[in-house]
């Protein structure tokens, strides 16, 4: 159900990113399909990217070390615990995880809060391409 992404997964990953962007009204439309594909290829080549699949690709998580770069699911896969599957695999590999999410992305904030992430910083958006305020979140493994 979860496996390492390969270059052949880039079109599916790009399509998931494009669909989320298209369906998210507050998100600026900055990237062409070719740029989405190039970004997906970058995630596969330069990050640890894991794909969740059934008969089709359902979602993916990319991380660079402890930094989660992307976690996206197709709309039909949301709210079913599948994002948690991807995230739990990353948690098992790291003692700490960090990520950014946009302040406008309330559903992501609720998801990450349920998964034990806490806010450690806010920005006004001047430091990201979208120019949207964001949050930096962290999760730390419980000491044993």
MARTOR-245847 format. One record per residue: residue in one letter; x, y, z of N, C-alpha, C in turn. Coordinates in steps of 0.1 Angstrom, whole numbers, plus 2048, in hexadecimal, padded with zeros to 3 digits. Layout:
N
<rec residu="A" n_east="X" n_north="Y" n_up="Z" ca_east="X" ca_north="Y" ca_up="Z" c_east="X" c_north="Y" c_up="Z"/>
...
END
This chain:
144
<rec residu="X" n_east="808" n_north="7F4" n_up="800" ca_east="800" ca_north="800" ca_up="800" c_east="809" c_north="80D" c_up="800"/>
<rec residu="X" n_east="814" n_north="80C" n_up="807" ca_east="81E" ca_north="818" ca_up="806" c_east="82B" c_north="812" c_up="800"/>
<rec residu="X" n_east="831" n_north="81A" n_up="7F7" ca_east="83D" ca_north="816" ca_up="7F1" c_east="845" c_north="822" c_up="7ED"/>
<rec residu="X" n_east="852" n_north="820" n_up="7EA" ca_east="85A" ca_north="82B" ca_up="7E6" c_east="855" c_north="830" c_up="7D8"/>
<rec residu="X" n_east="856" n_north="83D" n_up="7D6" ca_east="852" ca_north="843" ca_up="7CA" c_east="85D" c_north="840" c_up="7BF"/>
<rec residu="X" n_east="859" n_north="83E" n_up="7B3" ca_east="862" ca_north="83D" ca_up="7A8" c_east="860" c_north="848" c_up="79E"/>
<rec residu="X" n_east="869" n_north="84A" n_up="795" ca_east="866" ca_north="854" ca_up="78A" c_east="859" c_north="852" c_up="783"/>
<rec residu="X" n_east="854" n_north="846" n_up="782" ca_east="847" ca_north="843" ca_up="77B" c_east="83B" c_north="849" c_up="783"/>
<rec residu="X" n_east="83D" n_north="84C" n_up="790" ca_east="833" ca_north="852" ca_up="798" c_east="831" c_north="861" c_up="796"/>
<rec residu="X" n_east="83B" n_north="868" n_up="790" ca_east="83B" ca_north="876" ca_up="78F" c_east="82E" c_north="87C" c_up="789"/>
<rec residu="X" n_east="828" n_north="876" n_up="77E" ca_east="81C" ca_north="87C" ca_up="779" c_east="810" c_north="87B" c_up="783"/>
<rec residu="X" n_east="80F" n_north="870" n_up="78A" ca_east="804" ca_north="86F" ca_up="794" c_east="806" c_north="879" c_up="79F"/>
<rec residu="X" n_east="813" n_north="87A" n_up="7A4" ca_east="815" ca_north="884" ca_up="7AF" c_east="812" c_north="892" c_up="7AA"/>
<rec residu="X" n_east="816" n_north="895" n_up="79E" ca_east="813" ca_north="8A3" ca_up="798" c_east="804" c_north="8A5" c_up="797"/>
<rec residu="X" n_east="7FD" n_north="89B" n_up="793" ca_east="7EE" ca_north="89C" ca_up="792" c_east="7E8" c_north="89E" c_up="79F"/>
<rec residu="X" n_east="7ED" n_north="898" n_up="7AA" ca_east="7E8" ca_north="89A" ca_up="7B7" c_east="7EA" c_north="8A8" c_up="7BC"/>
<rec residu="X" n_east="7F6" n_north="8AD" n_up="7B9" ca_east="7FA" ca_north="8BB" ca_up="7BD" c_east="7F1" c_north="8C5" c_up="7B5"/>
<rec residu="X" n_east="7EF" n_north="8C3" n_up="7A8" ca_east="7E7" ca_north="8CC" ca_up="7A0" c_east="7D9" c_north="8CC" c_up="7A4"/>
<rec residu="X" n_east="7D3" n_north="8C0" n_up="7A7" ca_east="7C5" ca_north="8BF" ca_up="7AC" c_east="7C3" c_north="8C7" c_up="7B9"/>
<rec residu="X" n_east="7CC" n_north="8C5" n_up="7C2" ca_east="7CB" ca_north="8CC" ca_up="7CF" c_east="7CB" c_north="8DB" c_up="7CC"/>
<rec residu="X" n_east="7D5" n_north="8DF" n_up="7C4" ca_east="7D6" ca_north="8EE" ca_up="7C1" c_east="7C9" c_north="8F3" c_up="7BB"/>
<rec residu="X" n_east="7C4" n_north="8EC" n_up="7B1" ca_east="7B8" ca_north="8F0" ca_up="7AA" c_east="7AC" c_north="8F1" c_up="7B3"/>
<rec residu="X" n_east="7AB" n_north="8E7" n_up="7BC" ca_east="79F" ca_north="8E6" ca_up="7C5" c_east="7A0" c_north="8EF" c_up="7D1"/>
<rec residu="X" n_east="7AC" n_north="8F6" n_up="7D3" ca_east="7AE" ca_north="8FE" ca_up="7DF" c_east="7AD" c_north="90D" c_up="7DB"/>
<rec residu="X" n_east="7A1" n_north="913" n_up="7DE" ca_east="79E" ca_north="920" ca_up="7D9" c_east="7A8" c_north="92B" c_up="7DD"/>
<rec residu="X" n_east="7AD" n_north="92A" n_up="7E9" ca_east="7B6" ca_north="934" ca_up="7EE" c_east="7C4" c_north="933" c_up="7EA"/>
<rec residu="X" n_east="7C7" n_north="928" n_up="7E3" ca_east="7D5" ca_north="925" ca_up="7DE" c_east="7D8" c_north="92C" c_up="7D1"/>
<rec residu="X" n_east="7E2" n_north="935" n_up="7D0" ca_east="7E5" ca_north="93B" ca_up="7C3" c_east="7E9" c_north="930" c_up="7B9"/>
<rec residu="X" n_east="7E5" n_north="932" n_up="7AD" ca_east="7E8" ca_north="929" ca_up="7A2" c_east="7F5" c_north="92D" c_up="79B"/>
<rec residu="X" n_east="800" n_north="928" n_up="7A0" ca_east="80D" ca_north="92D" ca_up="79B" c_east="814" c_north="923" c_up="792"/>
<rec residu="X" n_east="810" n_north="916" n_up="791" ca_east="818" ca_north="90D" ca_up="78A" c_east="811" c_north="907" c_up="77E"/>
<rec residu="X" n_east="818" n_north="904" n_up="774" ca_east="813" ca_north="8FD" ca_up="768" c_east="814" c_north="8EE" c_up="76A"/>
<rec residu="X" n_east="80C" n_north="8E7" n_up="763" ca_east="80E" ca_north="8D8" ca_up="764" c_east="81C" c_north="8D3" c_up="762"/>
<rec residu="X" n_east="824" n_north="8D9" n_up="759" ca_east="832" ca_north="8D5" ca_up="758" c_east="83A" c_north="8D8" c_up="764"/>
<rec residu="X" n_east="837" n_north="8E3" n_up="76B" ca_east="83E" ca_north="8E6" ca_up="777" c_east="83A" c_north="8DD" c_up="783"/>
<rec residu="X" n_east="82D" n_north="8D9" n_up="783" ca_east="829" ca_north="8CF" ca_up="78D" c_east="830" c_north="8C2" c_up="78B"/>
<rec residu="X" n_east="832" n_north="8BE" n_up="77E" ca_east="839" ca_north="8B2" ca_up="77B" c_east="847" c_north="8B3" c_up="77F"/>
<rec residu="X" n_east="84D" n_north="8BE" n_up="77C" ca_east="85B" ca_north="8C0" ca_up="780" c_east="85D" c_north="8C0" c_up="78F"/>
<rec residu="X" n_east="854" n_north="8C6" n_up="797" ca_east="854" ca_north="8C5" ca_up="7A5" c_east="853" c_north="8B7" c_up="7AA"/>
<rec residu="X" n_east="849" n_north="8AF" n_up="7A4" ca_east="848" ca_north="8A1" ca_up="7A8" c_east="854" c_north="89A" c_up="7A6"/>
<rec residu="X" n_east="85B" n_north="89C" n_up="79B" ca_east="868" ca_north="895" ca_up="798" c_east="872" c_north="899" c_up="7A2"/>
<rec residu="X" n_east="872" n_north="8A6" n_up="7A6" ca_east="87C" ca_north="8AA" ca_up="7B0" c_east="879" c_north="8A3" c_up="7BD"/>
<rec residu="X" n_east="86D" n_north="8A2" n_up="7C2" ca_east="869" ca_north="89B" ca_up="7CE" c_east="86E" c_north="88C" c_up="7CE"/>
<rec residu="X" n_east="86C" n_north="886" n_up="7C3" ca_east="870" ca_north="878" ca_up="7C2" c_east="87F" c_north="876" c_up="7C2"/>
<rec residu="X" n_east="886" n_north="87F" n_up="7BB" ca_east="895" ca_north="87F" ca_up="7BA" c_east="89C" c_north="883" c_up="7C6"/>
<rec residu="X" n_east="897" n_north="88E" n_up="7CD" ca_east="89F" ca_north="894" ca_up="7D7" c_east="899" c_north="892" c_up="7E6"/>
<rec residu="X" n_east="88E" n_north="88C" n_up="7E7" ca_east="888" ca_north="889" ca_up="7F4" c_east="885" c_north="87A" c_up="7F5"/>
<rec residu="X" n_east="882" n_north="877" n_up="802" ca_east="87C" ca_north="869" ca_up="804" c_east="86D" c_north="86B" c_up="801"/>
<rec residu="X" n_east="869" n_north="865" n_up="7F6" ca_east="85B" ca_north="867" ca_up="7F2" c_east="854" c_north="859" c_up="7F2"/>
<rec residu="X" n_east="849" n_north="858" n_up="7F9" ca_east="842" ca_north="84C" ca_up="7FB" c_east="834" c_north="84E" c_up="7F5"/>
<rec residu="X" n_east="830" n_north="844" n_up="7EE" ca_east="823" ca_north="844" ca_up="7E7" c_east="819" c_north="83A" c_up="7ED"/>
<rec residu="X" n_east="80D" n_north="83F" n_up="7EF" ca_east="802" ca_north="837" ca_up="7F4" c_east="7FA" c_north="833" c_up="7E8"/>
<rec residu="X" n_east="7F8" n_north="826" n_up="7E6" ca_east="7F1" ca_north="822" ca_up="7DA" c_east="7E6" c_north="817" c_up="7DE"/>
<rec residu="X" n_east="7DD" n_north="816" n_up="7D5" ca_east="7D3" ca_north="80B" ca_up="7D5" c_east="7D4" c_north="807" c_up="7C7"/>
<rec residu="X" n_east="7C9" n_north="806" n_up="7BF" ca_east="7CB" ca_north="804" ca_up="7B1" c_east="7D2" c_north="810" c_up="7AA"/>
<rec residu="X" n_east="7CF" n_north="81C" n_up="7B0" ca_east="7D5" ca_north="829" ca_up="7AB" c_east="7DC" c_north="82F" c_up="7B6"/>
<rec residu="X" n_east="7E4" n_north="83A" n_up="7B3" ca_east="7EB" ca_north="841" ca_up="7BD" c_east="7E1" c_north="849" c_up="7C5"/>
<rec residu="X" n_east="7E1" n_north="848" n_up="7D2" ca_east="7D8" ca_north="84F" ca_up="7DB" c_east="7DE" c_north="85B" c_up="7E2"/>
<rec residu="X" n_east="7EB" n_north="85B" n_up="7E3" ca_east="7F2" ca_north="867" ca_up="7EA" c_east="801" c_north="864" c_up="7EB"/>
<rec residu="X" n_east="808" n_north="86E" n_up="7F1" ca_east="816" ca_north="86C" ca_up="7F3" c_east="81B" c_north="875" c_up="7FE"/>
<rec residu="X" n_east="826" n_north="872" n_up="803" ca_east="82D" ca_north="87A" ca_up="80D" c_east="83C" c_north="87B" c_up="809"/>
<rec residu="X" n_east="841" n_north="887" n_up="808" ca_east="84F" ca_north="889" ca_up="805" c_east="856" c_north="890" c_up="811"/>
<rec residu="X" n_east="862" n_north="88C" n_up="815" ca_east="869" ca_north="892" ca_up="81F" c_east="878" c_north="893" c_up="81C"/>
<rec residu="X" n_east="87E" n_north="89D" n_up="820" ca_east="88D" ca_north="89F" ca_up="81F" c_east="892" c_north="89E" c_up="82E"/>
<rec residu="X" n_east="897" n_north="893" n_up="831" ca_east="89B" ca_north="891" ca_up="83F" c_east="88F" c_north="892" c_up="848"/>
<rec residu="X" n_east="88F" n_north="89B" n_up="851" ca_east="884" ca_north="89D" ca_up="85B" c_east="879" c_north="8A6" c_up="856"/>
<rec residu="X" n_east="87B" n_north="8AD" n_up="84B" ca_east="872" ca_north="8B7" ca_up="845" c_east="868" c_north="8B1" c_up="83C"/>
<rec residu="X" n_east="85C" n_north="8B1" n_up="83F" ca_east="851" ca_north="8AD" ca_up="836" c_east="850" c_north="8B7" c_up="82B"/>
<rec residu="X" n_east="852" n_north="8B4" n_up="81F" ca_east="851" ca_north="8BE" ca_up="814" c_east="843" c_north="8BE" c_up="80E"/>
<rec residu="X" n_east="83C" n_north="8B2" n_up="80E" ca_east="82F" ca_north="8B1" ca_up="808" c_east="828" c_north="8A5" c_up="80D"/>
<rec residu="X" n_east="81B" n_north="8A6" n_up="810" ca_east="812" ca_north="89B" ca_up="813" c_east="805" c_north="89E" c_up="80D"/>
<rec residu="X" n_east="801" n_north="897" n_up="803" ca_east="7F5" ca_north="89A" ca_up="7FC" c_east="7EE" c_north="88C" c_up="7F9"/>
<rec residu="X" n_east="7E0" n_north="88D" n_up="7F9" ca_east="7D8" ca_north="882" ca_up="7F5" c_east="7CE" c_north="886" c_up="7EA"/>
<rec residu="X" n_east="7C9" n_north="87C" n_up="7E2" ca_east="7BF" ca_north="87F" ca_up="7D9" c_east="7B2" c_north="882" c_up="7E2"/>
<rec residu="X" n_east="7A9" n_north="88A" n_up="7DD" ca_east="79D" ca_north="88E" ca_up="7E5" c_east="796" c_north="881" c_up="7EA"/>
<rec residu="X" n_east="794" n_north="877" n_up="7E3" ca_east="78C" ca_north="86B" ca_up="7E7" c_east="793" c_north="864" c_up="7F2"/>
<rec residu="X" n_east="7A0" n_north="866" n_up="7F4" ca_east="7A8" ca_north="85F" ca_up="7FF" c_east="7A8" c_north="867" c_up="80C"/>
<rec residu="X" n_east="7A4" n_north="873" n_up="80C" ca_east="7A5" ca_north="87B" ca_up="818" c_east="79A" c_north="877" c_up="822"/>
<rec residu="X" n_east="79E" n_north="879" n_up="82F" ca_east="795" ca_north="876" ca_up="83A" c_east="793" c_north="867" c_up="83D"/>
<rec residu="X" n_east="79C" n_north="85F" n_up="838" ca_east="79B" ca_north="850" ca_up="83A" c_east="7A7" c_north="84A" c_up="841"/>
<rec residu="X" n_east="7AF" n_north="853" n_up="847" ca_east="7BB" ca_north="84E" ca_up="84E" c_east="7C7" c_north="84B" c_up="846"/>
<rec residu="X" n_east="7C6" n_north="84E" n_up="839" ca_east="7D1" ca_north="84A" ca_up="830" c_east="7DD" c_north="854" c_up="831"/>
<rec residu="X" n_east="7DA" n_north="861" n_up="833" ca_east="7E5" ca_north="86A" ca_up="836" c_east="7ED" c_north="866" c_up="842"/>
<rec residu="X" n_east="7E6" n_north="861" n_up="84C" ca_east="7EC" ca_north="85C" ca_up="859" c_east="7F5" c_north="851" c_up="856"/>
<rec residu="X" n_east="7F2" n_north="848" n_up="84D" ca_east="7FA" ca_north="83D" ca_up="849" c_east="808" c_north="842" c_up="844"/>
<rec residu="X" n_east="807" n_north="84B" n_up="83B" ca_east="814" ca_north="851" ca_up="835" c_east="81C" c_north="858" c_up="840"/>
<rec residu="X" n_east="815" n_north="860" n_up="849" ca_east="81B" ca_north="867" ca_up="853" c_east="821" c_north="85E" c_up="85E"/>
<rec residu="X" n_east="81A" n_north="853" n_up="861" ca_east="820" ca_north="84A" ca_up="86B" c_east="82C" c_north="843" c_up="866"/>
<rec residu="X" n_east="82D" n_north="841" n_up="859" ca_east="83A" ca_north="83B" ca_up="854" c_east="845" c_north="845" c_up="856"/>
<rec residu="X" n_east="843" n_north="852" n_up="853" ca_east="84D" ca_north="85C" ca_up="855" c_east="850" c_north="85D" c_up="864"/>
<rec residu="X" n_east="847" n_north="85D" n_up="86C" ca_east="849" ca_north="85E" ca_up="87B" c_east="852" c_north="852" c_up="880"/>
<rec residu="X" n_east="850" n_north="846" n_up="87A" ca_east="858" ca_north="83B" ca_up="87E" c_east="866" c_north="83C" c_up="87A"/>
<rec residu="X" n_east="869" n_north="844" n_up="870" ca_east="876" ca_north="846" ca_up="86A" c_east="87E" c_north="852" c_up="871"/>
<rec residu="X" n_east="877" n_north="85A" n_up="878" ca_east="87D" ca_north="867" ca_up="87D" c_east="878" c_north="869" c_up="88B"/>
<rec residu="X" n_east="881" n_north="86F" n_up="893" ca_east="87E" ca_north="873" ca_up="8A1" c_east="877" c_north="880" c_up="8A1"/>
<rec residu="X" n_east="878" n_north="888" n_up="897" ca_east="871" ca_north="895" ca_up="896" c_east="86E" c_north="897" c_up="887"/>
<rec residu="X" n_east="863" n_north="89E" n_up="885" ca_east="85E" ca_north="8A2" ca_up="877" c_east="85A" c_north="8B0" c_up="878"/>
<rec residu="X" n_east="85D" n_north="8B8" n_up="86D" ca_east="859" ca_north="8C6" ca_up="86C" c_east="852" c_north="8C7" c_up="85F"/>
<rec residu="X" n_east="84A" n_north="8D2" n_up="85E" ca_east="844" ca_north="8D5" ca_up="851" c_east="83E" c_north="8E3" c_up="852"/>
<rec residu="X" n_east="83B" n_north="8E8" n_up="846" ca_east="834" ca_north="8F5" ca_up="845" c_east="826" c_north="8F2" c_up="83F"/>
<rec residu="X" n_east="81C" n_north="8F9" n_up="844" ca_east="80F" ca_north="8F9" ca_up="83E" c_east="809" c_north="907" c_up="83D"/>
<rec residu="X" n_east="801" n_north="90A" n_up="834" ca_east="7FC" ca_north="917" ca_up="833" c_east="7F2" c_north="91A" c_up="83E"/>
<rec residu="X" n_east="7F1" n_north="926" n_up="843" ca_east="7E8" ca_north="92A" ca_up="84D" c_east="7DA" c_north="928" c_up="848"/>
<rec residu="X" n_east="7D7" n_north="929" n_up="83B" ca_east="7CA" ca_north="928" ca_up="836" c_east="7C6" c_north="919" c_up="835"/>
<rec residu="X" n_east="7CF" n_north="910" n_up="836" ca_east="7CC" ca_north="902" ca_up="835" c_east="7C8" c_north="8FC" c_up="842"/>
<rec residu="X" n_east="7BB" n_north="8FF" n_up="846" ca_east="7B6" ca_north="8FB" ca_up="853" c_east="7B5" c_north="8EC" c_up="854"/>
<rec residu="X" n_east="7B1" n_north="8E5" n_up="849" ca_east="7B0" ca_north="8D6" ca_up="84A" c_east="7BE" c_north="8D0" c_up="84D"/>
<rec residu="X" n_east="7C8" n_north="8D5" n_up="846" ca_east="7D6" ca_north="8CF" ca_up="849" c_east="7DA" c_north="8D2" c_up="858"/>
<rec residu="X" n_east="7D6" n_north="8DE" n_up="85C" ca_east="7DA" ca_north="8E1" ca_up="86A" c_east="7D3" c_north="8D8" c_up="874"/>
<rec residu="X" n_east="7C6" n_north="8D5" n_up="872" ca_east="7BF" ca_north="8CB" ca_up="87A" c_east="7C5" c_north="8BE" c_up="87A"/>
<rec residu="X" n_east="7C8" n_north="8B9" n_up="86D" ca_east="7CE" ca_north="8AC" ca_up="86C" c_east="7DB" c_north="8AB" c_up="873"/>
<rec residu="X" n_east="7E4" n_north="8B5" n_up="872" ca_east="7F1" ca_north="8B4" ca_up="878" c_east="7F0" c_north="8B6" c_up="887"/>
<rec residu="X" n_east="7E6" n_north="8BD" n_up="88C" ca_east="7E4" ca_north="8BE" ca_up="89B" c_east="7E0" c_north="8B1" c_up="8A0"/>
<rec residu="X" n_east="7D7" n_north="8AA" n_up="899" ca_east="7D3" ca_north="89C" ca_up="89E" c_east="7DF" c_north="893" c_up="89E"/>
<rec residu="X" n_east="7E8" n_north="895" n_up="895" ca_east="7F4" ca_north="88C" ca_up="894" c_east="7FF" c_north="891" c_up="89D"/>
<rec residu="X" n_east="7FD" n_north="89A" n_up="8A6" ca_east="807" ca_north="89E" ca_up="8B0" c_east="811" c_north="8A9" c_up="8AC"/>
<rec residu="X" n_east="80E" n_north="8B0" n_up="8A1" ca_east="817" ca_north="8BB" ca_up="89D" c_east="812" c_north="8C8" c_up="8A5"/>
<rec residu="X" n_east="81C" n_north="8D0" n_up="8A8" ca_east="81A" ca_north="8DD" ca_up="8AF" c_east="820" c_north="8E8" c_up="8A7"/>
<rec residu="X" n_east="81A" n_north="8F4" n_up="8A8" ca_east="820" ca_north="8FF" ca_up="8A1" c_east="82C" c_north="904" c_up="8A8"/>
<rec residu="X" n_east="836" n_north="908" n_up="8A0" ca_east="843" ca_north="90D" ca_up="8A6" c_east="846" c_north="91B" c_up="89F"/>
<rec residu="X" n_east="840" n_north="91E" n_up="894" ca_east="842" ca_north="92C" ca_up="88E" c_east="837" c_north="92F" c_up="884"/>
<rec residu="X" n_east="836" n_north="93C" n_up="882" ca_east="82D" ca_north="941" ca_up="877" c_east="835" c_north="94A" c_up="86E"/>
<rec residu="X" n_east="830" n_north="94B" n_up="862" ca_east="836" ca_north="955" ca_up="859" c_east="82B" c_north="95D" c_up="852"/>
<rec residu="X" n_east="82F" n_north="969" n_up="84D" ca_east="825" ca_north="971" ca_up="846" c_east="824" c_north="96E" c_up="837"/>
<rec residu="X" n_east="82B" n_north="964" n_up="833" ca_east="82A" ca_north="95F" ca_up="825" c_east="835" c_north="965" c_up="81C"/>
<rec residu="X" n_east="83D" n_north="96F" n_up="820" ca_east="846" ca_north="975" ca_up="818" c_east="852" c_north="96B" c_up="814"/>
<rec residu="X" n_east="853" n_north="960" n_up="81B" ca_east="85E" ca_north="956" ca_up="818" c_east="859" c_north="94A" c_up="810"/>
<rec residu="X" n_east="84D" n_north="94A" n_up="80A" ca_east="849" ca_north="93F" ca_up="802" c_east="844" c_north="944" c_up="7F4"/>
<rec residu="X" n_east="845" n_north="93C" n_up="7EA" ca_east="841" ca_north="940" ca_up="7DD" c_east="833" c_north="944" c_up="7DC"/>
<rec residu="X" n_east="82A" n_north="93E" n_up="7E4" ca_east="81C" ca_north="942" ca_up="7E3" c_east="819" c_north="94F" c_up="7EA"/>
<rec residu="X" n_east="822" n_north="954" n_up="7F2" ca_east="820" ca_north="960" ca_up="7FA" c_east="814" c_north="95F" c_up="803"/>
<rec residu="X" n_east="812" n_north="953" n_up="809" ca_east="808" ca_north="951" ca_up="813" c_east="80D" c_north="94E" c_up="820"/>
<rec residu="X" n_east="807" n_north="953" n_up="82B" ca_east="80C" ca_north="951" ca_up="838" c_east="80C" c_north="942" c_up="83B"/>
<rec residu="X" n_east="816" n_north="93D" n_up="842" ca_east="817" ca_north="92F" ca_up="845" c_east="81B" c_north="92C" c_up="854"/>
<rec residu="X" n_east="81A" n_north="920" n_up="857" ca_east="81D" ca_north="91B" ca_up="865" c_east="828" c_north="911" c_up="863"/>
<rec residu="X" n_east="832" n_north="911" n_up="86D" ca_east="83B" ca_north="906" ca_up="86E" c_east="837" c_north="8FD" c_up="879"/>
<rec residu="X" n_east="836" n_north="8F0" n_up="877" ca_east="831" ca_north="8E7" ca_up="881" c_east="83C" c_north="8DC" c_up="883"/>
<rec residu="X" n_east="83C" n_north="8D7" n_up="88F" ca_east="846" ca_north="8CC" ca_up="893" c_east="83F" c_north="8C1" c_up="89A"/>
<rec residu="X" n_east="843" n_north="8B5" n_up="898" ca_east="83F" ca_north="8A9" ca_up="8A0" c_east="84C" c_north="8A3" c_up="8A5"/>
<rec residu="X" n_east="84C" n_north="89F" n_up="8B2" ca_east="857" ca_north="898" ca_up="8B8" c_east="852" c_north="88B" c_up="8BE"/>
<rec residu="X" n_east="85A" n_north="881" n_up="8BC" ca_east="857" ca_north="874" ca_up="8C2" c_east="858" c_north="875" c_up="8D1"/>
<rec residu="X" n_east="84F" n_north="86E" n_up="8D8" ca_east="84E" ca_north="86E" ca_up="8E6" c_east="85A" c_north="867" c_up="8EC"/>
<rec residu="X" n_east="861" n_north="86C" n_up="8F6" ca_east="86C" ca_north="865" ca_up="8FC" c_east="867" c_north="858" c_up="902"/>
<rec residu="X" n_east="870" n_north="84E" n_up="901" ca_east="86B" ca_north="841" ca_up="906" c_east="872" c_north="83D" c_up="913"/>
END
